[in-house]
Amino acid sequence: MLRRDFIRKTAATGAFTAFGALALESCIETKGKQITILHTNDVHSHILPFAKDHQEYADLGGIARRASLIEKVRNENKNTLLFDAGDIFQGTPFFNFFGGEVEFKLMSKLGYNASTLGNHDFDNGIEGLDKQLPNATFDFVISNYNFKNTVLDGKTKPFQIYTLDGVKIGVFGLGIELNGLVTPSLYKETEYLNPIEISQEMVEILKNREHCDIIICLSHLGYYYKSNPDKISDLNLAKQTKNIDLIIGGHTHTFLPKPTLVKNLDDKNVLVNQVGKWGINVGRIDFYLDSFKNISANGTQIILN
């Protein structure tokens, strides 16, 4: 697909801020199957667009615009998945008054496939989160929280596999350590497990047992911590693991103009992306697989205006 055609087709709904050809394995001239990934993070209950006189984000965002964009992309490519990287809750009166019901119902109508959990998704306590789960028709994937002794036991998944056009996409989720961010009485006996170790376990299952062609991590670990570079983050996760193709991040509200390329333990490229906060942007990653299932990818950020 030519760059100018791609931009022309998408610009009708949102404005591109960046475009990049991101080869995961090698430059592939013949592009066969296309898998499109749309994603959000840290929406924080922002249902409506920002006011037209807002100092920083005038007339940006809004779930209606997001719905229009998602519909348009799905019409272009039926092999599209939609994910969120957590912190769905907390930030507007919609959450204060309805406790997450509105957010989950609207995400369900938009056809989200899966989300991981952020620290603010516990702001009404683990019972409050559990109460809203019936309003969500999408999966919650979280691999490194052990909910064994809580009301969420058995209600989330460590991973999920989606098959589109014969392509298997394995998705797992990682949450940030809640201790220090969330009052313990809100998350109760939830046990935090090391994200690097859990990632290796998930990848072993998804790659070697389930034979997934693409592996995606939904992460609420944060993009990178300049003041503490050794802290587990998306960039460090990419460097210290194998066989993850894409990390969709959240928590640090990082606006990336395009996905970051990171070398993993096998010296192969990993895409790391995050699209800021408050539903202002939607991320888009297009994976292309040739007849040998070699992968190349394009990454963009779309502003909802």
C-alpha positions as CSV (number, residue, x, y, z in Angstrom):
1,M,0.0,0.0,0.0
2,L,1.4,3.4,-1.0
3,R,1.9,5.9,1.8
4,R,-0.1,8.6,0.1
5,D,-3.1,6.2,-0.4
6,F,-3.0,5.2,3.3
7,I,-3.0,8.7,4.5
8,R,-5.8,9.8,2.1
9,K,-8.0,6.9,3.2
10,T,-7.6,7.6,6.9
11,A,-7.6,11.4,7.0
12,A,-11.3,11.6,6.5
13,T,-11.9,10.7,10.1
14,G,-8.7,11.8,11.9
15,A,-5.5,13.7,11.4
16,F,-2.2,11.8,11.1
17,T,0.6,13.0,13.3
18,A,3.1,10.4,12.1
19,F,3.6,7.5,9.8
20,G,6.5,5.0,9.7
21,A,7.3,1.7,8.0
22,L,8.4,-0.5,10.8
23,A,10.0,-3.8,9.7
24,L,9.8,-6.4,12.3
25,E,11.8,-9.0,10.4
26,S,12.7,-7.8,7.0
27,C,11.4,-5.5,4.2
28,I,8.6,-7.5,2.5
29,E,7.7,-6.4,-1.0
30,T,4.7,-8.7,-1.4
31,K,2.3,-8.0,1.3
32,G,-0.4,-10.7,1.7
33,K,-2.6,-10.7,4.8
34,Q,-3.2,-7.5,6.7
35,I,-4.1,-7.4,10.4
36,T,-5.0,-3.9,11.8
37,I,-4.7,-3.1,15.5
38,L,-6.5,0.0,16.9
39,H,-5.8,0.9,20.5
40,T,-6.4,3.5,23.3
41,N,-5.0,4.0,26.8
42,D,-5.7,6.1,29.9
43,V,-9.1,7.4,28.6
44,H,-10.0,8.1,32.2
45,S,-13.8,8.4,31.7
46,H,-13.6,11.0,29.0
47,I,-16.8,10.4,27.0
48,L,-17.3,13.8,25.5
49,P,-14.9,15.9,23.4
50,F,-13.0,18.7,25.1
51,A,-14.6,22.1,25.0
52,K,-13.8,24.3,22.0
53,D,-12.1,26.8,24.3
54,H,-10.0,24.3,26.2
55,Q,-6.5,25.6,26.7
56,E,-4.6,22.5,25.5
57,Y,-7.0,20.0,23.8
58,A,-9.6,22.3,22.2
59,D,-12.4,20.2,20.6
60,L,-10.4,17.0,20.6
61,G,-11.5,13.5,21.5
62,G,-14.9,12.1,22.3
63,I,-16.2,8.6,22.1
64,A,-18.6,9.4,19.2
65,R,-15.6,10.4,17.0
66,R,-13.7,7.3,18.1
67,A,-16.7,5.2,17.1
68,S,-16.7,6.8,13.6
69,L,-13.0,6.1,13.2
70,I,-13.3,2.5,14.3
71,E,-16.2,1.9,12.0
72,K,-14.3,3.4,9.1
73,V,-11.2,1.3,9.7
74,R,-13.2,-1.9,10.1
75,N,-14.9,-1.2,6.8
76,E,-11.5,-0.9,5.2
77,N,-10.2,-4.0,6.8
78,K,-12.4,-6.6,8.5
79,N,-9.4,-8.1,10.1
80,T,-9.2,-5.4,12.8
81,L,-8.8,-5.8,16.6
82,L,-9.5,-3.0,19.2
83,F,-7.6,-2.9,22.5
84,D,-7.2,-0.7,25.6
85,A,-4.2,-0.5,27.9
86,G,-6.0,0.4,31.1
87,D,-7.1,3.3,33.3
88,I,-10.5,3.3,31.8
89,F,-11.9,4.8,35.0
90,Q,-11.6,8.0,36.9
91,G,-11.4,11.5,35.6
92,T,-14.9,12.9,34.9
93,P,-18.3,12.9,36.6
94,F,-19.4,10.0,34.4
95,F,-17.3,7.8,36.7
96,N,-18.1,9.6,39.9
97,F,-21.9,9.2,39.3
98,F,-22.1,5.8,37.5
99,G,-19.0,4.0,38.8
100,G,-17.8,2.7,35.4
101,E,-21.1,1.6,33.9
102,V,-21.1,4.2,31.2
103,E,-17.5,3.5,30.2
104,F,-17.9,-0.3,29.9
105,K,-21.2,-0.1,28.1
106,L,-19.8,2.3,25.5
107,M,-16.6,0.3,25.0
108,S,-18.8,-2.7,24.5
109,K,-20.8,-0.9,21.8
110,L,-17.6,0.1,20.1
111,G,-16.6,-3.5,19.9
112,Y,-13.5,-3.6,22.0
113,N,-11.9,-7.0,22.0
114,A,-9.9,-6.7,25.2
115,S,-8.4,-4.4,27.8
116,T,-5.9,-4.8,30.6
117,L,-6.3,-3.2,34.0
118,G,-4.8,0.1,35.2
119,N,-4.3,1.2,38.8
120,H,-7.3,3.7,38.5
121,D,-9.6,0.8,37.6
122,F,-9.5,-0.1,41.3
123,D,-10.6,3.4,42.4
124,N,-14.0,2.1,43.5
125,G,-12.4,-0.9,45.0
126,I,-12.1,-4.4,43.7
127,E,-15.8,-4.9,44.5
128,G,-16.7,-1.8,42.5
129,L,-14.8,-3.1,39.5
130,D,-16.4,-6.5,39.8
131,K,-19.8,-4.9,40.0
132,Q,-19.3,-3.3,36.6
133,L,-17.9,-6.4,34.8
134,P,-21.3,-7.5,33.5
135,N,-21.5,-4.3,31.5
136,A,-18.4,-5.3,29.5
137,T,-18.7,-7.7,26.6
138,F,-14.9,-7.6,26.0
139,D,-12.1,-9.6,27.6
140,F,-10.0,-8.4,30.5
141,V,-6.5,-9.9,30.1
142,I,-4.1,-9.5,33.0
143,S,-1.3,-12.0,33.5
144,N,0.6,-10.7,36.5
145,Y,-2.2,-10.0,39.0
146,N,-3.2,-13.1,41.0
147,F,-6.9,-12.6,42.0
148,K,-7.1,-16.0,43.7
149,N,-8.5,-14.8,47.1
150,T,-10.6,-12.0,45.7
151,V,-14.0,-11.5,44.0
152,L,-12.2,-11.2,40.6
153,D,-10.9,-14.8,40.8
154,G,-11.7,-16.5,37.5
155,K,-13.2,-13.3,35.9
156,T,-10.1,-12.2,34.0
157,K,-7.8,-14.1,31.6
158,P,-4.0,-14.3,31.5
159,F,-4.1,-14.3,27.7
160,Q,-6.5,-14.5,24.8
161,I,-6.1,-15.7,21.2
162,Y,-7.8,-14.2,18.2
163,T,-7.7,-15.8,14.8
164,L,-8.3,-13.5,11.8
165,D,-7.9,-14.7,8.2
166,G,-5.9,-17.7,9.4
167,V,-3.5,-15.5,11.4
168,K,-3.3,-16.3,15.2
169,I,-2.9,-13.2,17.4
170,G,-2.0,-13.9,21.0
171,V,-2.6,-11.1,23.6
172,F,-1.6,-10.9,27.2
173,G,-1.8,-8.1,29.8
174,L,0.5,-6.6,32.4
175,G,-0.5,-4.3,35.3
176,I,1.7,-2.0,37.3
177,E,2.5,-2.7,41.0
178,L,-0.5,-1.4,42.9
179,N,1.3,-1.1,46.2
180,G,2.1,2.6,46.6
181,L,-0.3,3.7,44.0
182,V,-3.6,2.3,45.3
183,T,-4.8,2.0,48.9
184,P,-4.5,-1.7,49.9
185,S,-8.1,-1.9,51.1
186,L,-9.2,-1.2,47.5
187,Y,-7.3,-4.1,45.8
188,K,-7.5,-6.5,48.8
189,E,-5.5,-9.7,48.4
190,T,-4.5,-9.1,44.8
191,E,-1.0,-10.4,44.3
192,Y,1.4,-8.7,42.0
193,L,3.8,-10.9,40.0
194,N,7.0,-9.9,38.3
195,P,6.1,-8.7,34.7
196,I,9.3,-9.9,33.1
197,E,9.0,-13.4,34.4
198,I,5.3,-13.6,33.6
199,S,5.9,-12.3,30.1
200,Q,8.4,-15.1,29.4
201,E,5.8,-17.6,30.6
202,M,3.0,-16.1,28.5
203,V,5.2,-15.9,25.4
204,E,6.3,-19.5,25.9
205,I,2.6,-20.5,25.8
206,L,1.6,-18.3,23.0
207,K,4.6,-18.8,20.7
208,N,5.6,-22.4,21.3
209,R,2.4,-24.1,22.5
210,E,-0.3,-22.1,20.7
211,H,1.8,-21.2,17.7
212,C,0.6,-17.6,17.5
213,D,1.9,-15.6,14.5
214,I,1.7,-12.2,16.3
215,I,2.1,-11.6,20.0
216,I,0.8,-8.4,21.6
217,C,1.2,-7.2,25.2
218,L,-1.3,-4.8,26.7
219,S,0.8,-3.0,29.3
220,H,0.0,-0.6,32.1
221,L,3.6,-0.5,33.3
222,G,4.5,2.9,31.8
223,Y,6.6,3.8,28.8
224,Y,9.9,4.7,30.6
225,Y,11.0,6.4,33.8
226,K,13.9,8.8,33.3
227,S,14.4,9.3,37.0
228,N,14.5,5.5,37.6
229,P,15.7,3.9,34.3
230,D,15.9,0.4,35.8
231,K,12.3,0.4,36.8
232,I,10.2,-2.1,34.9
233,S,8.7,-0.2,31.9
234,D,7.6,-1.0,28.4
235,L,11.0,-0.2,27.0
236,N,12.7,-2.4,29.5
237,L,10.2,-5.1,29.0
238,A,10.9,-5.1,25.3
239,K,14.7,-5.3,25.9
240,Q,14.5,-8.2,28.4
241,T,12.1,-10.5,26.6
242,K,11.7,-12.4,23.4
243,N,9.0,-12.9,20.8
244,I,6.7,-10.0,21.7
245,D,5.9,-8.1,18.5
246,L,4.0,-5.2,19.9
247,I,3.6,-3.6,23.3
248,I,0.6,-1.3,23.7
249,G,1.3,0.8,26.7
250,G,-0.4,3.1,29.2
251,H,0.0,4.7,32.6
252,T,2.6,7.4,31.9
253,H,0.3,9.3,29.4
254,T,3.1,9.3,26.9
255,F,2.2,10.9,23.5
256,L,4.4,9.1,21.0
257,P,4.4,10.5,17.4
258,K,5.1,7.0,16.2
259,P,5.9,3.6,17.7
260,T,9.3,3.1,19.2
261,L,11.5,0.3,17.9
262,V,13.4,-1.6,20.5
263,K,15.7,-4.6,20.1
264,N,14.8,-7.6,22.2
265,L,17.0,-10.3,23.7
266,D,17.2,-11.9,20.2
267,D,18.2,-8.6,18.6
268,K,14.8,-8.5,16.9
269,N,12.5,-5.4,16.7
270,V,9.7,-4.9,19.1
271,L,7.2,-2.1,18.5
272,V,6.3,0.0,21.6
273,N,3.4,2.4,21.3
274,Q,1.3,4.7,23.6
275,V,-1.1,7.4,22.6
276,G,-1.2,9.8,25.5
277,K,-4.4,10.1,27.4
278,W,-8.1,11.0,27.6
279,G,-9.2,9.5,24.3
280,I,-7.6,12.3,22.3
281,N,-5.8,9.9,20.0
282,V,-6.2,6.4,18.7
283,G,-3.2,4.3,17.8
284,R,-3.1,2.2,14.6
285,I,-0.7,-0.6,13.8
286,D,-1.0,-2.5,10.5
287,F,0.8,-5.9,10.4
288,Y,1.4,-7.4,7.0
289,L,2.2,-11.1,6.6
290,D,3.6,-12.7,3.4
291,S,3.0,-16.3,2.4
292,F,5.8,-17.3,4.8
293,K,4.2,-15.3,7.6
294,N,7.1,-12.9,7.7
295,I,6.0,-9.7,9.3
296,S,6.3,-6.0,8.4
297,A,4.3,-3.2,10.0
298,N,3.2,0.4,9.7
299,G,2.4,2.6,12.8
300,T,0.4,5.8,13.1
301,Q,-1.2,8.0,15.6
302,I,-4.6,9.5,14.7
303,I,-5.9,12.6,16.4
304,L,-9.7,12.7,16.9
305,N,-10.8,16.2,15.8
